[in-house]
Amino acid sequence: NAGVTQTPKFRVLKTGQSMTLLCAQDMNHEYMYWYRQDPGMGLRLIHYSVGEGTTAKGEVPDGYNVSRLKKQNFLLGLESAAPSQTSVYFCASSYRGRSYEQYFGPGTRLTVT
Amino acid sequence: TQLLEQSPQFLSIQEGENLTVYCNSSSVFSSLQWYRQEPGEGPVLLVTVVTGGEVKKLKRLTFQFGDARKDSSLHITAAQPGDTGLYLCAGAGSRLTFGEGTQLTVNP
């Protein structure tokens, strides 16, 4: 039982490049989330999904896209990376919505130069 | 937008001292969660408080939810180096909203 896994753990991009972050969970959770964490700003929700095939915007969605083709996977894409997207990205999942415990992955540290 | 403010932002204490971390908002939450995050890892849930005035204890950690369900506190008794980490509160409103975190360092 691996919980929530994220790949890759580290990535360096040049401005304008694209990439996809992969999140996988093996707990059969309905809800999945992508957050970014920046110093002094806590965790900010980028996009989330309440079930397979559904996605919704969070607090800071601009510059990101997501897809949830399978219940266990949630992908985060950056089409044209910008230095402002340098951050640590966390994926999380929960059995249901906002009142339920969220289980987090180990994070991906992304640097955009 | 529901905001959660945590204080202090940084706290450095000696082993054996007591401390309190605060989480405040002008919004009412249906529940409030506390997470701890260690370097290089994702946050891990410590506790969820649901009822106004509720107090929960987890060994040396005491969590309290305000009567009006707008604020919460975390008190640690006799802090140990293993308590070092980033403590995050998160309020359940229309969605889960995280505070900025309190970075706690407990020195031996």
HADDOCK unambig.tbl for C-alpha pairs under 7 A between the chains (distance, minus, plus):
assign (segid A and resid 40 and name CA) (segid B and resid 100 and name CA) 5.62 0.50 0.50
assign (segid A and resid 41 and name CA) (segid B and resid 100 and name CA) 4.87 0.50 0.50
assign (segid A and resid 42 and name CA) (segid B and resid 98 and name CA) 6.25 0.50 0.50
assign (segid A and resid 42 and name CA) (segid B and resid 99 and name CA) 5.69 0.50 0.50
assign (segid A and resid 42 and name CA) (segid B and resid 100 and name CA) 3.77 0.50 0.50
assign (segid A and resid 42 and name CA) (segid B and resid 101 and name CA) 5.88 0.50 0.50
assign (segid A and resid 43 and name CA) (segid B and resid 98 and name CA) 5.88 0.50 0.50
assign (segid A and resid 90 and name CA) (segid B and resid 42 and name CA) 6.98 0.50 0.50
assign (segid A and resid 98 and name CA) (segid B and resid 92 and name CA) 5.55 0.50 0.50
assign (segid A and resid 98 and name CA) (segid B and resid 95 and name CA) 5.15 0.50 0.50
assign (segid A and resid 98 and name CA) (segid B and resid 96 and name CA) 5.18 0.50 0.50
assign (segid A and resid 99 and name CA) (segid B and resid 31 and name CA) 6.58 0.50 0.50
assign (segid A and resid 99 and name CA) (segid B and resid 92 and name CA) 5.72 0.50 0.50
assign (segid A and resid 101 and name CA) (segid B and resid 45 and name CA) 6.73 0.50 0.50
assign (segid A and resid 103 and name CA) (segid B and resid 44 and name CA) 6.94 0.50 0.50
assign (segid A and resid 104 and name CA) (segid B and resid 42 and name CA) 5.22 0.50 0.50
assign (segid A and resid 104 and name CA) (segid B and resid 43 and name CA) 6.17 0.50 0.50
assign (segid A and resid 105 and name CA) (segid B and resid 42 and name CA) 5.59 0.50 0.50
assign (segid A and resid 106 and name CA) (segid B and resid 40 and name CA) 6.74 0.50 0.50
assign (segid A and resid 106 and name CA) (segid B and resid 41 and name CA) 4.57 0.50 0.50
assign (segid A and resid 106 and name CA) (segid B and resid 42 and name CA) 4.79 0.50 0.50
assign (segid A and resid 107 and name CA) (segid B and resid 41 and name CA) 6.58 0.50 0.50
assign (segid A and resid 107 and name CA) (segid B and resid 42 and name CA) 6.25 0.50 0.50
